[in-house]
Amino acid sequence: MYAITIPEPGGPEALVWDEVPDPVPGEGEVLVEVVAGAVNRADILQRQGFYDPPPGASRYPGLECSGRIAAIGPGVSGWTVGEEVCALLSGGGYAEKVAVPAGQLLAVPEGVDLRQSAALPEVTSTVWSNVFMIAHLRPGETLLVHGGSSGIGTMAIQLAKAVGARVAVTAGTKEKLDRCAELGADILINYREQDFVAEVKQATAGAGADVILDNMGAKYLDRNVQALAVNGRLAIIGMQGGATAELNIGALLGKRAAISATSLRARPLEEKAAIVAAVREHVWPLVAAGRVRPVVDREIPMSDAAAAHRVVEESGHVGKVLLVAP
């Protein structure tokens, strides 16, 4: 098969479409013939040499894919060859074939194109596990999403609205904020021109956000705590704004607030399977009903993954950038 390899870390040009050995499904795995994958920020970090795959994972980038089951490994039941699926991966999505633990497979939801379903596994798993399983967003509460026009952000808006929450988002342009509004966002904040703490406080009569989904990390830590409501929950899922910051414990105590920080890729198989099962139970019915949908900015041939990385690094996209296999 062919896959995107990274002979040496570097810029987008470091991504090489090359012939490699076919993967073989091991115990508890299925082999998926890939139709499409999707680009995530973690892929860019891996390309740059900053985010190695966990032990035992494919060394090729790609944290999600869609396709058809080509073979079933020992110990797997409930799936059949030829079935259309999408999958959460620890790596290997930038390839024509990938071996996937059966617990990380999802049937393509009704009403969704097989190719575009590649945009769903990583964002639904990240949002559901952080916003709902850990932060317990409830109907009537306010969720603040940083990077509302990203793949994660566009999914968080839709899921929060589906459960009856109010959604505030930050984004850097009017065009991106308009797209967020189309998805249901209630409070639109241009972080280049407005202070999100003041805007969230004003929109909530001084109360603040009950849950904040943050991809920035250090840069926003203090202001996120300021923006939290009493009993608020801050879920950190990224470090685009740095890894180290000073935390005012007194402010956190005063709000009886909680901070969680998670990554998805390195979790044990059992935890990933539990998250995927929760997505299947809670999110897939919303997708099938048309209340939640994948948001795809564009599709690019997988062999030209370098172009896809440039698009994501320039941050002009809304939703996911897909890589389409030959």
Protein Blocks (a to p, Z undefined) as FASTA:
>chain_A
ZZdddfbgcdfklpccdddddddddehiacdddfbdcddfklmmmmnopaccdehiafbe
cjbdcdddfbdcehiahiaehiacddddfehjlcfbdcddfklgccddehiafklmmmmm
mmmmmmmmmmmmmnopaehiacddehklbmklmmmmmmmmmnopacddddfbfklmmmmm
mnopabdcdfklpcfklmmmmmnnonopfbdcdfklmmmmmmmmmmpcehiacddfbfkn
ojbdcddfklmmmnopacddddfklpcfklmmmmmmmmmmmmmmmmmnopaccddfbdcd
fklmmmmmmmmmnopaghjaddddZZ
